[in-house]
Amino acid sequence: MQSKFAIPIVALSVLGAIAFAAQWMSEQQRVHSLTIATGNADGEYYAFATALSNVVAAHEANIQIRVLETDGSQQNAQLLAQDEADLGIIQGDTALDPTVQAIAYLFPEICHLVATPSANIQQFTDLRGKRVAIPPLGSGSYAVFQHLQTHYNLQDRDFQPLPMTTAESYAAIEAGQIDALFRVIALGSPSIRGLLQRTQAQLVPIDQAESMRLTLPVLEASEIPKGTYDGALPIPAADLPAVGLRAILVTRRDLDPAIAKVITQTLSTGQKMDGIAKLICERFNVE
């Protein structure tokens, strides 16, 4: 004889299966809205994050990434620690809260010192007495400039430091309002390429990277190879010594691992990275 409990048990099992299926379907259809902290809207962190957001959205309909303009690396780290952002791009020398973790190296960044020919700036110490556009105060790039400034024994009184955004500094050097600008930016940067090709501005070598590492170990000895920004002229005319560090993608530690995996897989897939690179070039009007 069939147990009087059989039908209720079967019914409960069916209801449980239906509930599980409904929950699974709901999770599959759920849209995960994330915020990525970047930098100034005219900079490469913002451009990279915007391209990443578009490529992820094109392949993952349930993940939306809002790109947040910020003052740069230090603010990005703070926003993540305060749960006001889910992702962030920072320079390798940025201090992180224990609640924040790195999940991917993005690209090497190089210290670029660009000067007008009339300023006769051949090395970093030639900035004495010059008008120099430096990164915005509080940004990661500003902290790197301060480190170089200290290494070369330059005081603020020795030159005229003018905090500017990337776009402001480019406009200022084209208008002859400054003698030089300093930026920490990706090697081969489309925006730097455009500036150098539009003007007579020149790249200035920055050496002594190994000795700088004694006080800031995240720095790396690097170079800007001959022809990086124009192979025909070429720009630069010879390999230039340079100082670099890494741009890093960070997240809160409580971010869903499945979402973090989607993002890191996007960054490791050649076709998707080609799409990101194309969008960045389009943003800076570089073919």
Phi, psi and omega per residue, in radians:
M1 nan 2.384 -3.098
Q2 -1.194 2.330 -3.117
S3 -1.088 2.493 3.126
K4 -1.206 -0.225 3.117
F5 -1.577 -0.179 -3.012
A6 -1.104 -0.845 -3.088
I7 -1.104 -0.816 3.084
P8 -1.039 -0.681 -3.125
I9 -1.139 -0.765 3.100
V10 -1.073 -0.752 -3.133
A11 -1.078 -0.763 3.123
L12 -1.119 -0.671 3.123
S13 -1.113 -0.744 3.129
V14 -1.116 -0.784 3.130
L15 -1.087 -0.682 3.115
G16 -1.109 -0.728 3.131
A17 -1.136 -0.715 3.123
I18 -1.109 -0.757 -3.136
A19 -1.108 -0.721 3.128
F20 -1.111 -0.768 -3.140
A21 -1.111 -0.702 3.140
A22 -1.131 -0.731 3.118
Q23 -1.124 -0.703 3.139
W24 -1.122 -0.761 3.118
M25 -1.108 -0.696 3.138
S26 -1.107 -0.723 -3.138
E27 -1.157 -0.670 3.131
Q28 -1.155 -0.550 -3.094
Q29 -1.597 -0.168 -3.115
R30 -1.134 2.377 3.088
V31 -1.687 2.127 3.127
H32 -1.596 2.006 -3.138
S33 -1.749 2.074 -3.102
L34 -2.054 2.764 3.052
T35 -2.141 2.277 3.091
I36 -1.979 2.196 3.134
A37 -1.521 2.345 -2.974
T38 -2.229 -1.703 -3.082
G39 -3.002 -2.742 3.110
N40 -1.114 2.566 -3.068
A41 -1.106 -0.327 3.130
D42 -1.691 0.115 -3.082
G43 -1.742 3.079 -3.050
E44 -1.403 -0.473 3.065
Y45 -1.078 -0.803 -3.131
Y46 -1.132 -0.743 -3.141
A47 -1.115 -0.757 -3.135
F48 -1.126 -0.778 -3.115
A49 -1.130 -0.670 3.111
T50 -1.116 -0.759 3.110
A51 -1.136 -0.742 3.106
L52 -1.058 -0.760 3.128
S53 -1.044 -0.768 -3.126
N54 -1.158 -0.729 -3.120
V55 -1.200 -0.729 3.095
V56 -1.083 -0.790 -3.135
A57 -1.071 -0.587 -3.124
A58 -1.228 -0.440 -3.092
H59 -1.934 -0.330 -3.105
E60 -2.299 1.655 -3.039
A61 -1.128 -0.366 -3.067
N62 -1.678 0.185 3.085
I63 -2.189 2.104 3.093
Q64 -2.090 2.269 -3.109
I65 -2.036 2.024 3.079
R66 -1.527 2.279 -3.111
V67 -1.637 2.130 -3.071
L68 -1.862 2.172 3.069
E69 -1.330 2.351 -3.126
T70 -2.444 -3.071 3.083
D71 -1.507 -0.039 3.079
G72 2.161 -2.818 -2.942
S73 -0.941 -0.838 -3.057
Q74 -1.133 -0.748 3.089
Q75 -1.163 -0.653 3.128
N76 -1.033 -0.790 3.129
A77 -1.086 -0.673 3.119
Q78 -1.160 -0.732 -3.126
L79 -1.084 -0.707 3.109
L80 -1.169 -0.732 -3.135
A81 -1.125 -0.492 -3.136
Q82 -1.643 0.165 -3.129
D83 1.059 0.515 3.115
E84 -1.786 0.000 3.046
A85 -2.630 2.694 -3.129
D86 -1.757 -0.558 -3.119
L87 -2.320 2.794 3.091
G88 -2.782 2.677 3.033
I89 -1.923 2.256 -3.099
I90 -2.381 2.823 2.973
Q91 -1.395 2.704 -3.031
G92 -1.110 -0.265 -3.116
D93 -1.651 0.114 -3.063
T94 -1.409 2.261 3.102
A95 -1.256 2.425 -3.092
L96 -2.063 2.502 3.010
D97 -1.215 2.634 3.119
P98 -1.011 -0.343 -3.140
T99 -1.441 -0.026 -3.084
V100 -2.047 2.474 -3.126
Q101 -2.374 2.649 3.058
A102 -1.484 2.415 3.109
I103 -2.127 -0.222 -3.140
A104 -2.870 2.447 2.895
Y105 -1.406 2.348 -3.097
L106 -1.709 -1.072 -3.124
F107 -2.815 2.684 3.059
P108 -1.258 2.457 3.069
E109 -1.976 2.455 -3.072
I110 -2.084 2.438 3.044
C111 -1.279 2.063 3.130
H112 -1.897 2.134 3.002
L113 -1.947 2.000 -3.075
V114 -2.009 2.271 -3.073
A115 -2.315 2.687 3.043
T116 -1.346 2.584 -3.137
P117 -1.023 -0.650 -3.085
S118 -1.191 -0.333 -3.119
A119 -1.332 -0.315 3.125
N120 0.958 0.886 3.118
I121 -1.777 1.911 -3.099
Q122 -1.821 -0.319 -3.133
Q123 -2.688 2.961 -3.021
F124 -1.016 -0.683 -3.091
T125 -1.197 -0.243 3.100
D126 -1.303 0.009 3.093
L127 -1.257 -0.200 3.119
R128 -0.975 2.264 3.110
G129 1.351 0.082 -3.068
K130 -1.787 2.814 3.020
R131 -1.598 2.044 -3.006
V132 -2.196 2.125 3.040
A133 -1.362 2.106 -3.141
I134 -2.015 2.852 -3.133
P135 -1.093 2.770 -3.140
P136 -0.992 2.507 3.123
L137 -1.021 2.385 3.131
G138 1.580 -0.160 3.128
S139 -1.429 2.811 3.088
G140 -1.096 -0.648 -3.141
S141 -1.160 -0.596 3.087
Y142 -1.106 -0.711 3.118
A143 -1.102 -0.664 3.100
V144 -1.150 -0.752 3.117
F145 -1.048 -0.737 3.116
Q146 -1.044 -0.666 3.140
H147 -1.136 -0.786 3.110
L148 -1.125 -0.713 3.135
Q149 -1.029 -0.771 3.116
T150 -1.148 -0.748 -3.120
H151 -1.038 -0.707 -3.109
Y152 -1.578 0.165 3.051
N153 1.029 0.791 3.072
L154 -1.863 2.222 3.063
Q155 -1.673 2.766 3.116
D156 -1.007 -0.553 -3.124
R157 -1.271 -0.222 -3.098
D158 -1.395 -0.306 3.138
F159 -2.630 -3.120 -3.121
Q160 -1.915 1.622 3.131
P161 -1.337 2.258 -3.088
L162 -2.185 1.718 3.132
P163 -1.083 2.230 -3.129
M164 -2.572 2.715 2.954
T165 -1.271 2.967 3.131
T166 -1.022 -0.847 -3.112
A167 -1.088 -0.708 3.134
E168 -1.114 -0.718 -3.123
S169 -1.184 -0.664 3.105
Y170 -1.126 -0.769 3.140
A171 -1.124 -0.656 -3.104
A172 -1.183 -0.713 -3.128
I173 -1.258 -0.575 3.087
E174 -1.207 -0.532 -3.128
A175 -1.535 -0.027 -3.141
G176 1.317 0.342 -3.099
Q177 -1.523 -0.213 3.098
I178 -2.381 2.860 3.128
D179 -1.688 -0.445 -3.087
A180 -2.789 2.827 3.040
L181 -2.399 2.641 3.115
F182 -2.154 2.279 3.085
R183 -2.495 2.502 2.972
V184 -1.769 1.967 -2.949
I185 -2.643 2.792 -3.087
A186 -1.059 2.463 3.074
L187 -1.087 2.291 -3.084
G188 1.450 0.249 -3.104
S189 -0.839 2.211 3.105
P190 -1.038 -0.613 -3.114
S191 -1.228 -0.693 3.073
I192 -1.161 -0.703 3.113
R193 -1.015 -0.820 3.141
G194 -1.072 -0.735 -3.140
L195 -1.095 -0.823 -3.099
L196 -1.171 -0.560 -3.139
Q197 -1.381 -0.430 3.138
R198 -1.467 -0.408 -3.006
T199 -2.192 -3.135 3.051
Q200 -1.691 0.173 -3.110
A201 -1.051 2.646 -3.040
Q202 -2.204 2.617 3.050
L203 -1.439 2.436 -3.140
V204 -1.937 2.271 -3.137
P205 -1.154 2.562 3.033
I206 -2.222 1.957 -3.090
D207 -1.925 -2.931 3.124
Q208 1.228 0.469 -3.123
A209 -1.018 -0.710 -3.089
E210 -1.110 -0.679 3.108
S211 -1.256 -0.535 3.065
M212 -1.139 -0.534 -3.126
R213 -1.136 -0.321 3.125
L214 -1.115 -0.518 -3.141
T215 -1.945 -0.294 3.067
L216 -2.459 1.482 -2.985
P217 -1.082 -0.340 -3.124
V218 -1.269 -0.244 3.101
L219 -1.219 2.654 -3.123
E220 -2.302 2.486 3.003
A221 -1.266 2.281 -3.098
S222 -2.512 -2.951 3.066
E223 -2.736 2.756 2.995
I224 -1.838 1.833 -3.034
P225 -1.117 2.630 3.066
K226 -0.905 2.271 3.082
G227 1.426 0.149 -3.121
T228 -0.971 -0.718 -3.036
Y229 -1.830 -0.113 3.008
D230 -3.005 2.019 -3.093
G231 -1.380 -0.369 -3.074
A232 -1.389 -0.700 -3.025
L233 -1.240 -0.811 -0.229
P234 -1.594 2.931 3.058
I235 -2.241 2.053 -0.144
P236 -1.265 2.944 -3.086
A237 -1.353 -0.280 3.110
A238 -2.643 2.849 3.067
D239 -1.019 2.296 -3.137
L240 -1.959 2.321 3.023
P241 -1.128 2.533 -3.094
A242 -2.610 2.942 3.092
V243 -2.071 2.364 -3.109
G244 -2.411 3.045 3.008
L245 -2.750 3.139 -3.030
R246 -1.830 2.480 2.921
A247 -1.521 2.366 -3.002
I248 -2.227 2.457 3.018
L249 -1.642 2.202 -3.135
V250 -2.135 2.748 3.110
T251 -2.428 2.895 2.917
R252 -1.227 2.565 -3.113
R253 -1.173 -0.373 -3.125
D254 -1.579 0.136 3.072
L255 -1.132 2.405 3.116
D256 -0.900 2.115 -3.124
P257 -0.983 -0.562 -3.140
A258 -1.138 -0.648 3.126
I259 -1.254 -0.742 3.095
A260 -1.027 -0.660 3.138
K261 -1.133 -0.720 3.120
V262 -1.035 -0.753 -3.095
I263 -1.191 -0.778 -3.138
T264 -1.171 -0.603 3.079
Q265 -1.158 -0.623 3.067
T266 -1.058 -0.720 -3.104
L267 -1.291 -0.285 -3.118
S268 -1.856 0.067 3.126
T269 -1.734 2.092 -3.057
G270 -0.954 -0.813 -3.088
Q271 -1.107 -0.729 -3.129
K272 -1.223 -0.644 3.097
M273 -1.184 -0.583 3.052
D274 -1.084 -0.685 3.099
G275 -1.122 -0.694 3.100
I276 -1.116 -0.807 -3.135
A277 -1.064 -0.715 -3.135
K278 -1.099 -0.752 -3.135
L279 -1.142 -0.649 3.118
I280 -1.139 -0.766 3.117
C281 -1.091 -0.697 3.116
E282 -1.120 -0.651 -3.137
R283 -1.099 -0.654 -3.110
F284 -1.708 0.209 3.100
N285 0.981 0.762 3.103
V286 -2.026 2.290 -3.126
E287 -1.405 nan nan
